[in-house]
């Protein structure tokens, strides 16, 4: 579904991604793990068209997308939920959801999807007029995911969704990601929380200073020495 081929990205003279290749199969959940500064978020920003690549190619369903505008990439079905949620804090829950559907024209479908999202995230029901910034961290994450789903994604990219959440909310979030995937949405997840990342994904990639140092199934990553030493306590 998504293929990054020999992609390099710079911030000024600094190398952020160094000749990386990543594939995401349709219907899967793929996690990208790594420490701060490893280049994980840059992968998603580059796919979304927010950061130009220096070299390489990005394909979505065999269509080359790395020179497209972000709006066109969203129209193809790639939706990026950034780290920090990036909600509009002074706008209501309902307005934030509607903004997720800003490229859609089907009013009846939009209203139906809002109802479905409020059913999926009952914590948001009854809070249509509440300002997004007054929600708890977990509630804001639910709203950010709901807003992303309003764009009807084929590929949903999540950047560090578990940051700042309680362990119980992380468990809830893991079930939500699994449910989204089971409903037919492919997921690309960037995470530092390894137990969360490994708990929802089929395959994974480990990044270090802009390079892919390991890839494989989750079981293969769990058994790899580099992952054991860096993330699993030996």
GROMACS elastic network, one bead per residue, 0.5 to 0.9 nm:
[ bonds ]
;  ai    aj funct       b0    kb
    1    23     6  0.75586   500
    1    24     6  0.58180   500
    1    25     6  0.51913   500
    1    26     6  0.50392   500
    1    27     6  0.87018   500
    1    59     6  0.78537   500
    1    60     6  0.55465   500
    1    62     6  0.73749   500
    1   155     6  0.84670   500
    1   186     6  0.86638   500
    2    22     6  0.79950   500
    2    23     6  0.57042   500
    2    24     6  0.50603   500
    2    25     6  0.68776   500
    2    26     6  0.79346   500
    2    58     6  0.74216   500
    2    59     6  0.57361   500
    2    61     6  0.63035   500
    2    62     6  0.79032   500
    2   155     6  0.85179   500
    3    21     6  0.73209   500
    3    22     6  0.57890   500
    3    24     6  0.64709   500
    3    25     6  0.86827   500
    3    57     6  0.81120   500
    3    58     6  0.56959   500
    3    59     6  0.51142   500
    3    60     6  0.65079   500
    3    61     6  0.83006   500
    3    62     6  0.81561   500
    4     7     6  0.62434   500
    4    20     6  0.72020   500
    4    22     6  0.50129   500
    4    23     6  0.63650   500
    4    24     6  0.89744   500
    4    47     6  0.83514   500
    4    56     6  0.75935   500
    4    57     6  0.59775   500
    4    59     6  0.65345   500
    4    60     6  0.89303   500
    5    19     6  0.77770   500
    5    20     6  0.66619   500
    5    22     6  0.68493   500
    5    23     6  0.84715   500
    5    56     6  0.56988   500
    5    57     6  0.51893   500
    5    58     6  0.62203   500
    5    59     6  0.82018   500
    6    18     6  0.78733   500
    6    21     6  0.51264   500
    6    22     6  0.86306   500
    6    55     6  0.73350   500
    6    57     6  0.68177   500
    6    58     6  0.89011   500
    7    17     6  0.68792   500
    7    18     6  0.67453   500
    7    20     6  0.50599   500
    7    21     6  0.64821   500
    7    53     6  0.68516   500
    7    54     6  0.74589   500
    7    55     6  0.56214   500
    7    57     6  0.61945   500
    7    58     6  0.77043   500
    8    15     6  0.75762   500
    8    16     6  0.73504   500
    8    20     6  0.66686   500
    8    53     6  0.60018   500
    8    54     6  0.53895   500
    8    55     6  0.52453   500
    8    56     6  0.63521   500
    8   210     6  0.85488   500
    9    14     6  0.86739   500
    9    15     6  0.61816   500
    9    16     6  0.54112   500
    9    18     6  0.68581   500
    9    19     6  0.83740   500
    9    42     6  0.80869   500
    9    43     6  0.88965   500
    9    46     6  0.80939   500
    9    51     6  0.80198   500
    9    52     6  0.71338   500
    9    55     6  0.70810   500
    9    56     6  0.89910   500
    9   210     6  0.88126   500
   10    13     6  0.62337   500
   10    14     6  0.54531   500
   10    16     6  0.52272   500
   10    17     6  0.69531   500
   10    18     6  0.86842   500
   10    52     6  0.85378   500
   10    53     6  0.72959   500
   10    54     6  0.64462   500
   11    14     6  0.51944   500
   11    15     6  0.64486   500
   11    16     6  0.65358   500
   12    15     6  0.80286   500
   15    18     6  0.65619   500
   15   209     6  0.85337   500
   15   210     6  0.71918   500
   16    37     6  0.81193   500
   16    38     6  0.76604   500
   16    39     6  0.56580   500
   16    42     6  0.71795   500
   16   209     6  0.72087   500
   16   210     6  0.52178   500
   16   211     6  0.87051   500
   17    20     6  0.65846   500
   17    38     6  0.83214   500
   17    39     6  0.60545   500
   17    40     6  0.88278   500
   17    42     6  0.75180   500
   17    43     6  0.77317   500
   17    53     6  0.88700   500
   17   209     6  0.76108   500
   17   211     6  0.63026   500
   17   212     6  0.89324   500
   18   209     6  0.83288   500
   18   210     6  0.52941   500
   18   211     6  0.54424   500
   18   212     6  0.83651   500
   19    55     6  0.80279   500
   19    56     6  0.74276   500
   19   210     6  0.83460   500
   19   211     6  0.71555   500
   19   212     6  0.85983   500
   20    56     6  0.86342   500
   20   210     6  0.77622   500
   20   211     6  0.61077   500
   20   212     6  0.60465   500
   21    56     6  0.89844   500
   21   212     6  0.76630   500
   22   205     6  0.78192   500
   22   212     6  0.84771   500
   22   215     6  0.87742   500
   23    30     6  0.87491   500
   24    27     6  0.86705   500
   24    28     6  0.70048   500
   24    29     6  0.78280   500
   24    30     6  0.64824   500
   24   186     6  0.81774   500
   24   187     6  0.84023   500
   24   188     6  0.73941   500
   24   203     6  0.86924   500
   25    28     6  0.56789   500
   25    29     6  0.82680   500
   25    30     6  0.83910   500
   25   186     6  0.78470   500
   26    29     6  0.87034   500
   26    61     6  0.89374   500
   26   154     6  0.87530   500
   26   155     6  0.83140   500
   26   184     6  0.88646   500
   26   185     6  0.82343   500
   26   186     6  0.58139   500
   26   187     6  0.88114   500
   27   155     6  0.89144   500
   27   181     6  0.68584   500
   27   182     6  0.81011   500
   27   184     6  0.62401   500
   27   185     6  0.63556   500
   27   187     6  0.78009   500
   28   181     6  0.72523   500
   28   185     6  0.82009   500
   28   186     6  0.53419   500
   28   187     6  0.64791   500
   28   188     6  0.83370   500
   28   201     6  0.75172   500
   28   202     6  0.63788   500
   28   203     6  0.79831   500
   29   177     6  0.87159   500
   29   178     6  0.83583   500
   29   181     6  0.71249   500
   29   185     6  0.89162   500
   29   186     6  0.60509   500
   29   188     6  0.59236   500
   29   189     6  0.73244   500
   29   200     6  0.69295   500
   29   202     6  0.54925   500
   29   203     6  0.68647   500
   29   204     6  0.85501   500
   30   186     6  0.84601   500
   30   187     6  0.63467   500
   30   189     6  0.60636   500
   30   190     6  0.86035   500
   30   197     6  0.85623   500
   30   200     6  0.84527   500
   30   201     6  0.52423   500
   30   202     6  0.59915   500
   30   204     6  0.53121   500
   30   205     6  0.78373   500
   31   187     6  0.83626   500
   31   188     6  0.59791   500
   31   190     6  0.57384   500
   31   191     6  0.69807   500
   31   197     6  0.58589   500
   31   198     6  0.73748   500
   31   200     6  0.83077   500
   31   201     6  0.58973   500
   31   202     6  0.79991   500
   31   203     6  0.65001   500
   31   205     6  0.63994   500
   31   206     6  0.85420   500
   31   218     6  0.88998   500
   32    40     6  0.65337   500
   32   188     6  0.76716   500
   32   189     6  0.61191   500
   32   191     6  0.63844   500
   32   192     6  0.85654   500
   32   197     6  0.79921   500
   32   203     6  0.88769   500
   32   204     6  0.56550   500
   32   206     6  0.58936   500
   32   207     6  0.71769   500
   33    38     6  0.86235   500
   33    40     6  0.70958   500
   33   189     6  0.85556   500
   33   190     6  0.61742   500
   33   191     6  0.54381   500
   33   192     6  0.58178   500
   33   193     6  0.82020   500
   33   194     6  0.71942   500
   33   197     6  0.76164   500
   33   204     6  0.74050   500
   33   205     6  0.62557   500
   33   207     6  0.62619   500
   33   208     6  0.89524   500
   34    37     6  0.81332   500
   34    38     6  0.57040   500
   34    39     6  0.79667   500
   34    40     6  0.68563   500
   34   190     6  0.85244   500
   34   191     6  0.74832   500
   34   192     6  0.62216   500
   34   205     6  0.85481   500
   34   206     6  0.56639   500
   34   207     6  0.50435   500
   34   208     6  0.61843   500
   34   209     6  0.86990   500
   35    38     6  0.55254   500
   35    39     6  0.85898   500
   35    40     6  0.84306   500
   35   192     6  0.66088   500
   35   207     6  0.78300   500
   35   208     6  0.71979   500
   35   209     6  0.85586   500
   36    39     6  0.77523   500
   36    40     6  0.81500   500
   36   192     6  0.81099   500
   37    40     6  0.75760   500
   37    41     6  0.86678   500
   37   208     6  0.81385   500
   37   209     6  0.65319   500
   37   210     6  0.79766   500
   38    41     6  0.84362   500
   38    42     6  0.88151   500
   38   206     6  0.89819   500
   38   207     6  0.56746   500
   38   210     6  0.52676   500
   38   211     6  0.77358   500
   39    42     6  0.51243   500
   39    43     6  0.64980   500
   39   207     6  0.69763   500
   39   208     6  0.75873   500
   39   209     6  0.65488   500
   39   210     6  0.50182   500
   39   211     6  0.80431   500
   40    43     6  0.54256   500
   40    44     6  0.71578   500
   40   159     6  0.82996   500
   40   190     6  0.61883   500
   40   191     6  0.81423   500
   40   207     6  0.70245   500
   40   210     6  0.79754   500
   41    44     6  0.53235   500
   41    45     6  0.62553   500
   41    46     6  0.85766   500
   41    82     6  0.83005   500
   41    83     6  0.81362   500
   41   159     6  0.64901   500
   41   160     6  0.84730   500
   41   190     6  0.69355   500
   42    46     6  0.59013   500
   42    47     6  0.84854   500
   42    51     6  0.74449   500
   43    46     6  0.52485   500
   43    47     6  0.62890   500
   43    48     6  0.86914   500
   43    51     6  0.89197   500
   43   190     6  0.89433   500
   44    47     6  0.51289   500
   44    48     6  0.61382   500
   44    49     6  0.86727   500
   44    50     6  0.86016   500
   44    51     6  0.89363   500
   44    80     6  0.72360   500
   44    82     6  0.84685   500
   44   157     6  0.69389   500
   44   158     6  0.83449   500
   44   159     6  0.75870   500
   44   188     6  0.85767   500
   44   190     6  0.82106   500
   45    48     6  0.50942   500
   45    49     6  0.62865   500
   45    50     6  0.50667   500
   45    51     6  0.55405   500
   45    52     6  0.86352   500
   45    80     6  0.81541   500
   45    82     6  0.86011   500
   46    49     6  0.51675   500
   46    50     6  0.57873   500
   46    52     6  0.61343   500
   46    53     6  0.65665   500
   46    58     6  0.88799   500
   46    66     6  0.77187   500
   47    50     6  0.76443   500
   47    51     6  0.80183   500
   47    52     6  0.89857   500
   47    58     6  0.70994   500
   47    65     6  0.79471   500
   47    66     6  0.69541   500
   47    70     6  0.89303   500
   47    73     6  0.84470   500
   47    78     6  0.85418   500
   47    80     6  0.89601   500
   48    51     6  0.76643   500
   48    65     6  0.89882   500
   48    66     6  0.84577   500
   48    68     6  0.89223   500
   48    69     6  0.83842   500
   48    70     6  0.57438   500
   48    71     6  0.88450   500
   48    73     6  0.65202   500
   48    74     6  0.77403   500
   48    78     6  0.73510   500
   48    79     6  0.77588   500
   48    80     6  0.68507   500
   49    52     6  0.64398   500
   49    53     6  0.87765   500
   49    65     6  0.82341   500
   49    66     6  0.66367   500
   49    67     6  0.74055   500
   49    68     6  0.66505   500
   49    69     6  0.60617   500
   49    71     6  0.87170   500
   49    73     6  0.73768   500
   50    69     6  0.83505   500
   50    70     6  0.66394   500
   52    66     6  0.76226   500
   52    67     6  0.78831   500
   53    56     6  0.71989   500
   53    57     6  0.83866   500
   53    66     6  0.75074   500
   53    67     6  0.88752   500
   56    66     6  0.87144   500
   57    64     6  0.70761   500
   57    65     6  0.80095   500
   57    66     6  0.63193   500
   58    62     6  0.89214   500
   58    63     6  0.82397   500
   58    64     6  0.57689   500
   58    65     6  0.58200   500
   58    66     6  0.52783   500
   58    67     6  0.89170   500
   59    62     6  0.52334   500
   59    63     6  0.50756   500
   59    65     6  0.56995   500
   59    66     6  0.74148   500
   60    63     6  0.51299   500
   60    64     6  0.64316   500
   60    65     6  0.66198   500
   60    76     6  0.84792   500
   60    78     6  0.87653   500
   61    64     6  0.84253   500
   64    67     6  0.77806   500
   64    68     6  0.84096   500
   65    68     6  0.52783   500
   65    69     6  0.85437   500
   65    72     6  0.88703   500
   65    73     6  0.70637   500
   66    69     6  0.85393   500
   68    71     6  0.82211   500
   68    72     6  0.63757   500
   68    73     6  0.65373   500
   69    72     6  0.54176   500
   69    73     6  0.64466   500
   69    74     6  0.88988   500
   70    73     6  0.50170   500
   70    74     6  0.62882   500
   70    75     6  0.86717   500
   71    74     6  0.51664   500
   71    75     6  0.62936   500
   71    76     6  0.88587   500
   71   103     6  0.84422   500
   72    76     6  0.64230   500
   72    77     6  0.89792   500
   73    76     6  0.51888   500
   73    77     6  0.68671   500
   73    78     6  0.60212   500
   73    79     6  0.81965   500
   74    77     6  0.51983   500
   74    79     6  0.57618   500
   74    80     6  0.84153   500
   74   103     6  0.85404   500
   74   151     6  0.78123   500
   74   153     6  0.79463   500
   75    78     6  0.73038   500
   75    79     6  0.88641   500
   75   103     6  0.73834   500
   75   151     6  0.83680   500
   75   153     6  0.88093   500
   76   153     6  0.83064   500
   76   154     6  0.80224   500
   77   151     6  0.76297   500
   77   152     6  0.66825   500
   77   155     6  0.61541   500
   77   156     6  0.82306   500
   78   151     6  0.88249   500
   78   152     6  0.88219   500
   78   153     6  0.56701   500
   78   154     6  0.61644   500
   78   156     6  0.61297   500
   78   157     6  0.74617   500
   79   148     6  0.62686   500
   79   149     6  0.80772   500
   79   151     6  0.71321   500
   79   152     6  0.82349   500
   79   153     6  0.56267   500
   79   154     6  0.78669   500
   79   155     6  0.63210   500
   79   156     6  0.50465   500
   79   157     6  0.60461   500
   79   158     6  0.86513   500
   80   148     6  0.72493   500
   80   155     6  0.85515   500
   80   156     6  0.61647   500
   80   158     6  0.62427   500
   80   159     6  0.77835   500
   81    84     6  0.87335   500
   81    85     6  0.65140   500
   81    86     6  0.81022   500
   81   144     6  0.68503   500
   81   145     6  0.69638   500
   81   147     6  0.87741   500
   81   148     6  0.64738   500
   81   156     6  0.76217   500
   81   157     6  0.60413   500
   81   158     6  0.50527   500
   81   159     6  0.62207   500
   81   161     6  0.82933   500
   82    85     6  0.56455   500
   82    86     6  0.67644   500
   82   144     6  0.88778   500
   82   157     6  0.81004   500
   82   158     6  0.64427   500
   82   159     6  0.50732   500
   82   160     6  0.77162   500
   82   161     6  0.81649   500
   83    86     6  0.74423   500
   83   158     6  0.76501   500
   83   160     6  0.54485   500
   83   161     6  0.65358   500
   83   163     6  0.81389   500
   84    87     6  0.83631   500
   84   141     6  0.85544   500
   84   159     6  0.83359   500
   84   160     6  0.79836   500
   84   161     6  0.78102   500
   84   163     6  0.79739   500
   85   140     6  0.71402   500
   85   141     6  0.63019   500
   85   143     6  0.85560   500
   85   144     6  0.56434   500
   85   145     6  0.84484   500
   85   159     6  0.87166   500
   85   161     6  0.78133   500
   86    89     6  0.83298   500
   86   144     6  0.76447   500
   87    90     6  0.88530   500
   87    91     6  0.85222   500
   87    96     6  0.69826   500
   87   132     6  0.69350   500
   87   133     6  0.77296   500
   87   140     6  0.76962   500
   87   143     6  0.81311   500
   87   144     6  0.65802   500
   87   147     6  0.88886   500
   88    91     6  0.55450   500
   88    92     6  0.81112   500
   88    95     6  0.88230   500
   88    96     6  0.66196   500
   88   131     6  0.85076   500
   88   132     6  0.66731   500
   88   133     6  0.73910   500
   89    92     6  0.77028   500
   89    93     6  0.89616   500
   89    96     6  0.88062   500
   89   131     6  0.61525   500
   89   134     6  0.74724   500
   89   135     6  0.89997   500
   90   131     6  0.54022   500
   90   132     6  0.64075   500
   90   133     6  0.62012   500
   90   134     6  0.85932   500
   91    94     6  0.82390   500
   91    95     6  0.61922   500
   91    96     6  0.66010   500
   91   129     6  0.83395   500
   91   130     6  0.79806   500
   91   131     6  0.52457   500
   91   132     6  0.61412   500
   91   133     6  0.79899   500
   92    95     6  0.51561   500
   92    96     6  0.62320   500
   92    97     6  0.86758   500
   92   127     6  0.82381   500
   92   128     6  0.63635   500
   92   130     6  0.51303   500
   92   132     6  0.55283   500
   92   133     6  0.86022   500
   93    96     6  0.52340   500
   93    97     6  0.63654   500
   93    98     6  0.87904   500
   93   124     6  0.76335   500
   93   127     6  0.66469   500
   93   128     6  0.51360   500
   93   129     6  0.61624   500
   93   130     6  0.59595   500
   93   131     6  0.60921   500
   93   132     6  0.53558   500
   93   143     6  0.72188   500
   94    97     6  0.51348   500
   94    98     6  0.62388   500
   94    99     6  0.86909   500
   94   114     6  0.82096   500
   94   127     6  0.80398   500
   94   129     6  0.65952   500
   94   130     6  0.83398   500
   94   132     6  0.89867   500
   95    98     6  0.50220   500
   95    99     6  0.61494   500
   95   100     6  0.88076   500
   95   128     6  0.81001   500
   95   129     6  0.83391   500
   96    99     6  0.51572   500
   96   100     6  0.67053   500
   96   132     6  0.76418   500
   96   143     6  0.78238   500
   96   144     6  0.83029   500
   96   147     6  0.64722   500
   97   100     6  0.53270   500
   97   101     6  0.71923   500
   97   114     6  0.71328   500
   97   143     6  0.73531   500
   97   144     6  0.82488   500
   97   146     6  0.66322   500
   97   148     6  0.81512   500
   97   149     6  0.88332   500
   97   150     6  0.66892   500
   98   101     6  0.53039   500
   98   102     6  0.67164   500
   98   110     6  0.76982   500
   98   111     6  0.88035   500
   98   114     6  0.79296   500
   98   147     6  0.73454   500
   98   150     6  0.73729   500
   99   102     6  0.50386   500
   99   103     6  0.86296   500
   99   147     6  0.72143   500
   99   150     6  0.82680   500
   99   151     6  0.88858   500
  100   103     6  0.79485   500
  100   104     6  0.89021   500
  100   146     6  0.81920   500
  100   148     6  0.58226   500
  100   149     6  0.74366   500
  100   150     6  0.50892   500
  100   151     6  0.54262   500
  101   104     6  0.53142   500
  101   105     6  0.82744   500
  101   110     6  0.69325   500
  101   147     6  0.76680   500
  101   148     6  0.83975   500
  101   149     6  0.85527   500
  101   150     6  0.51026   500
  101   152     6  0.80643   500
  102   105     6  0.80001   500
  102   150     6  0.87826   500
  102   151     6  0.77206   500
  103   151     6  0.73974   500
  104   107     6  0.79022   500
  104   109     6  0.89831   500
  104   110     6  0.77567   500
  104   150     6  0.89342   500
  104   151     6  0.74177   500
  105   108     6  0.89899   500
  105   109     6  0.86661   500
  105   110     6  0.82171   500
  106   109     6  0.52776   500
  106   110     6  0.61449   500
  106   111     6  0.87802   500
  107   110     6  0.50069   500
  107   111     6  0.62531   500
  107   112     6  0.85930   500
  108   111     6  0.52753   500
  108   112     6  0.62197   500
  108   113     6  0.86593   500
  109   112     6  0.50241   500
  109   113     6  0.60824   500
  109   114     6  0.85950   500
  110   113     6  0.51201   500
  110   114     6  0.62216   500
  110   115     6  0.87390   500
  110   150     6  0.72866   500
  111   114     6  0.50965   500
  111   115     6  0.63778   500
  111   116     6  0.87383   500
  112   115     6  0.51756   500
  112   116     6  0.63024   500
  112   117     6  0.87289   500
  113   117     6  0.60664   500
  113   118     6  0.85466   500
  113   149     6  0.84575   500
  113   150     6  0.66544   500
  114   117     6  0.51386   500
  114   118     6  0.62007   500
  114   119     6  0.85501   500
  114   146     6  0.83623   500
  114   150     6  0.74133   500
  115   118     6  0.52179   500
  115   119     6  0.62023   500
  115   120     6  0.86504   500
  116   120     6  0.60979   500
  116   121     6  0.85459   500
  117   121     6  0.59506   500
  117   122     6  0.82316   500
  117   124     6  0.87605   500
  117   146     6  0.60114   500
  117   147     6  0.87941   500
  117   149     6  0.80927   500
  117   150     6  0.83296   500
  118   121     6  0.50028   500
  118   122     6  0.54875   500
  118   123     6  0.78455   500
  118   124     6  0.60143   500
  118   125     6  0.53186   500
  118   126     6  0.87620   500
  118   146     6  0.82975   500
  119   122     6  0.53621   500
  119   123     6  0.89417   500
  119   124     6  0.86332   500
  119   125     6  0.73550   500
  120   123     6  0.89046   500
  120   146     6  0.88084   500
  120   176     6  0.87008   500
  121   124     6  0.58601   500
  121   125     6  0.72581   500
  121   139     6  0.88255   500
  121   142     6  0.67374   500
  121   143     6  0.82020   500
  121   146     6  0.80033   500
  122   125     6  0.50551   500
  122   126     6  0.84514   500
  123   126     6  0.81250   500
  123   127     6  0.82033   500
  123   139     6  0.70192   500
  123   142     6  0.84629   500
  124   127     6  0.54914   500
  124   128     6  0.73595   500
  124   139     6  0.72516   500
  124   142     6  0.80200   500
  124   143     6  0.74722   500
  125   128     6  0.68922   500
  126   129     6  0.81825   500
  126   130     6  0.87556   500
  127   130     6  0.51458   500
  127   131     6  0.84504   500
  128   131     6  0.84260   500
  129   132     6  0.88501   500
  130   133     6  0.85401   500
  130   134     6  0.72819   500
  130   135     6  0.80648   500
  131   134     6  0.56646   500
  131   135     6  0.74131   500
  132   135     6  0.56311   500
  132   136     6  0.89564   500
  132   139     6  0.87632   500
  132   140     6  0.67790   500
  132   143     6  0.80381   500
  133   136     6  0.80955   500
  133   140     6  0.76797   500
  134   140     6  0.86866   500
  135   138     6  0.79515   500
  135   139     6  0.56346   500
  135   140     6  0.57694   500
  136   139     6  0.51009   500
  136   140     6  0.60558   500
  136   141     6  0.86135   500
  137   140     6  0.51049   500
  137   141     6  0.62859   500
  137   142     6  0.87829   500
  137   164     6  0.69556   500
  137   165     6  0.64358   500
  138   141     6  0.50857   500
  138   142     6  0.63723   500
  138   143     6  0.87277   500
  138   162     6  0.86504   500
  138   164     6  0.82704   500
  138   165     6  0.59733   500
  138   166     6  0.79740   500
  138   169     6  0.63502   500
  138   170     6  0.84854   500
  138   173     6  0.85993   500
  139   142     6  0.50592   500
  139   143     6  0.62648   500
  139   144     6  0.86408   500
  140   144     6  0.60931   500
  140   145     6  0.86198   500
  141   145     6  0.62053   500
  141   146     6  0.84524   500
  141   161     6  0.69638   500
  141   162     6  0.84056   500
  141   165     6  0.88893   500
  141   173     6  0.86184   500
  142   145     6  0.52153   500
  142   146     6  0.60497   500
  142   147     6  0.85617   500
  142   173     6  0.81225   500
  142   176     6  0.89866   500
  143   147     6  0.59771   500
  143   148     6  0.84896   500
  144   147     6  0.50988   500
  144   148     6  0.62457   500
  144   149     6  0.87064   500
  145   148     6  0.50060   500
  145   149     6  0.62050   500
  145   150     6  0.87234   500
  145   158     6  0.85097   500
  146   149     6  0.50616   500
  146   150     6  0.63710   500
  147   150     6  0.51791   500
  147   151     6  0.72501   500
  148   151     6  0.56586   500
  148   152     6  0.76006   500
  148   153     6  0.73730   500
  148   156     6  0.76893   500
  149   152     6  0.53491   500
  149   153     6  0.61483   500
  149   156     6  0.81006   500
  150   153     6  0.78786   500
  153   156     6  0.58196   500
  153   185     6  0.67986   500
  153   186     6  0.84349   500
  154   184     6  0.77380   500
  154   185     6  0.52593   500
  154   186     6  0.61822   500
  154   187     6  0.85403   500
  155   185     6  0.59293   500
  155   187     6  0.56858   500
  155   188     6  0.72564   500
  156   185     6  0.68162   500
  156   186     6  0.62115   500
  156   188     6  0.62577   500
  156   189     6  0.82787   500
  157   186     6  0.86085   500
  157   187     6  0.58631   500
  157   189     6  0.58427   500
  157   190     6  0.78410   500
  158   161     6  0.61968   500
  158   187     6  0.75382   500
  158   188     6  0.63579   500
  158   190     6  0.61234   500
  158   191     6  0.84123   500
  159   162     6  0.87952   500
  159   188     6  0.86332   500
  159   189     6  0.62360   500
  159   191     6  0.67252   500
  160   163     6  0.58492   500
  160   189     6  0.75042   500
  160   190     6  0.55019   500
  160   192     6  0.69123   500
  160   193     6  0.81747   500
  161   164     6  0.86261   500
  161   165     6  0.84730   500
  161   170     6  0.86824   500
  161   173     6  0.81986   500
  161   189     6  0.84088   500
  161   190     6  0.80790   500
  161   191     6  0.73814   500
  162   165     6  0.55741   500
  162   166     6  0.83748   500
  162   167     6  0.89282   500
  162   169     6  0.82129   500
  162   170     6  0.58805   500
  162   173     6  0.75661   500
  162   174     6  0.89964   500
  162   191     6  0.76330   500
  162   192     6  0.85786   500
  162   193     6  0.72319   500
  162   196     6  0.80480   500
  163   166     6  0.88485   500
  163   170     6  0.88913   500
  163   191     6  0.86582   500
  163   192     6  0.85097   500
  163   193     6  0.82225   500
  165   168     6  0.80441   500
  165   169     6  0.59064   500
  165   170     6  0.61642   500
  166   169     6  0.51563   500
  166   170     6  0.62012   500
  166   171     6  0.87581   500
  167   170     6  0.50106   500
  167   171     6  0.63828   500
  167   172     6  0.87905   500
  168   171     6  0.51727   500
  168   172     6  0.64438   500
  168   173     6  0.87141   500
  169   173     6  0.60535   500
  169   174     6  0.85643   500
  170   174     6  0.61468   500
  170   175     6  0.87461   500
  170   196     6  0.73239   500
  171   174     6  0.51245   500
  171   175     6  0.65334   500
  171   176     6  0.87925   500
  171   196     6  0.78203   500
  172   175     6  0.52858   500
  172   176     6  0.63520   500
  172   177     6  0.88599   500
  173   177     6  0.62477   500
  173   178     6  0.86673   500
  173   196     6  0.88987   500
  174   177     6  0.52005   500
  174   178     6  0.63281   500
  174   179     6  0.86389   500
  174   196     6  0.66382   500
  174   197     6  0.84970   500
  174   199     6  0.73953   500
  174   200     6  0.62756   500
  175   178     6  0.50729   500
  175   179     6  0.60776   500
  175   180     6  0.86050   500
  175   200     6  0.80300   500
  176   179     6  0.50002   500
  176   180     6  0.61272   500
  176   181     6  0.85928   500
  177   180     6  0.51434   500
  177   181     6  0.62585   500
  177   182     6  0.86425   500
  177   187     6  0.78904   500
  177   200     6  0.71050   500
  178   181     6  0.51408   500
  178   182     6  0.61312   500
  178   183     6  0.86951   500
  178   200     6  0.62514   500
  178   201     6  0.86085   500
  179   182     6  0.50228   500
  179   183     6  0.62919   500
  179   184     6  0.89736   500
  180   183     6  0.52170   500
  180   184     6  0.69131   500
  180   185     6  0.59435   500
  180   186     6  0.81958   500
  180   187     6  0.82843   500
  181   184     6  0.53270   500
  181   186     6  0.57704   500
  181   187     6  0.66202   500
  182   185     6  0.71133   500
  182   186     6  0.88283   500
  187   201     6  0.86014   500
  188   201     6  0.88127   500
  189   197     6  0.73215   500
  189   201     6  0.82186   500
  190   197     6  0.78442   500
  191   194     6  0.68684   500
  191   196     6  0.78373   500
  191   197     6  0.60138   500
  192   195     6  0.88937   500
  192   196     6  0.85468   500
  192   197     6  0.76481   500
  193   196     6  0.54680   500
  193   197     6  0.61637   500
  193   198     6  0.86362   500
  193   231     6  0.89719   500
  194   198     6  0.58522   500
  194   199     6  0.81286   500
  194   231     6  0.69444   500
  194   232     6  0.81683   500
  195   198     6  0.52666   500
  195   199     6  0.57996   500
  195   200     6  0.87937   500
  195   232     6  0.89733   500
  196   199     6  0.50193   500
  196   200     6  0.65629   500
  196   201     6  0.87203   500
  197   200     6  0.58092   500
  197   201     6  0.62059   500
  197   204     6  0.84925   500
  198   201     6  0.54666   500
  198   202     6  0.78921   500
  198   203     6  0.83358   500
  198   204     6  0.79483   500
  198   218     6  0.61085   500
  198   219     6  0.86744   500
  198   221     6  0.88255   500
  198   222     6  0.82507   500
  199   202     6  0.87255   500
  199   218     6  0.86311   500
  201   204     6  0.70313   500
  201   217     6  0.85424   500
  201   218     6  0.69052   500
  202   216     6  0.88841   500
  202   217     6  0.60437   500
  202   218     6  0.59574   500
  202   219     6  0.88585   500
  203   215     6  0.75805   500
  203   216     6  0.56430   500
  203   218     6  0.51287   500
  203   219     6  0.84711   500
  203   220     6  0.87691   500
  203   221     6  0.83748   500
  204   214     6  0.82400   500
  204   215     6  0.57003   500
  204   216     6  0.57818   500
  204   217     6  0.61444   500
  204   218     6  0.60437   500
  204   221     6  0.71528   500
  205   212     6  0.66469   500
  205   213     6  0.77104   500
  205   214     6  0.57408   500
  205   216     6  0.68386   500
  205   217     6  0.88605   500
  205   221     6  0.81310   500
  206   211     6  0.83199   500
  206   212     6  0.57889   500
  206   213     6  0.57768   500
  206   214     6  0.51094   500
  206   215     6  0.63339   500
  206   221     6  0.83011   500
  206   227     6  0.80311   500
  207   210     6  0.61540   500
  207   211     6  0.53792   500
  207   213     6  0.57926   500
  207   214     6  0.73320   500
  208   211     6  0.53358   500
  208   212     6  0.65618   500
  208   213     6  0.65206   500
  209   212     6  0.86356   500
  212   215     6  0.73414   500
  213   226     6  0.87289   500
  214   221     6  0.73984   500
  214   224     6  0.84111   500
  214   226     6  0.83333   500
  214   227     6  0.86979   500
  215   218     6  0.87887   500
  215   220     6  0.80863   500
  215   221     6  0.69450   500
  216   219     6  0.79570   500
  216   220     6  0.57345   500
  216   221     6  0.62010   500
  217   220     6  0.51170   500
  217   221     6  0.63124   500
  217   222     6  0.86718   500
  218   221     6  0.50531   500
  218   222     6  0.60973   500
  218   223     6  0.86721   500
  219   222     6  0.50987   500
  219   223     6  0.63298   500
  219   224     6  0.87590   500
  220   223     6  0.53221   500
  220   224     6  0.63108   500
  221   224     6  0.51805   500
  221   225     6  0.85462   500
  221   226     6  0.86034   500
  221   227     6  0.64961   500
  221   228     6  0.85274   500
  222   225     6  0.82373   500
  222   227     6  0.64182   500
  222   228     6  0.67046   500
  222   232     6  0.81746   500
  223   226     6  0.88096   500
  223   227     6  0.74823   500
  223   228     6  0.69590   500
  224   227     6  0.54914   500
  224   228     6  0.62477   500
  224   229     6  0.87261   500
  225   229     6  0.60014   500
  225   230     6  0.84116   500
  225   234     6  0.79116   500
  226   229     6  0.53654   500
  226   230     6  0.60742   500
  226   231     6  0.83164   500
  226   234     6  0.89921   500
  227   230     6  0.51772   500
  227   231     6  0.55429   500
  227   232     6  0.66175   500
  227   233     6  0.89910   500
  227   234     6  0.84276   500
  228   231     6  0.56158   500
  228   233     6  0.61344   500
  229   232     6  0.61636   500
  229   233     6  0.58042   500
  230   233     6  0.69586   500
  230   234     6  0.73567   500
  231   234     6  0.77468   500
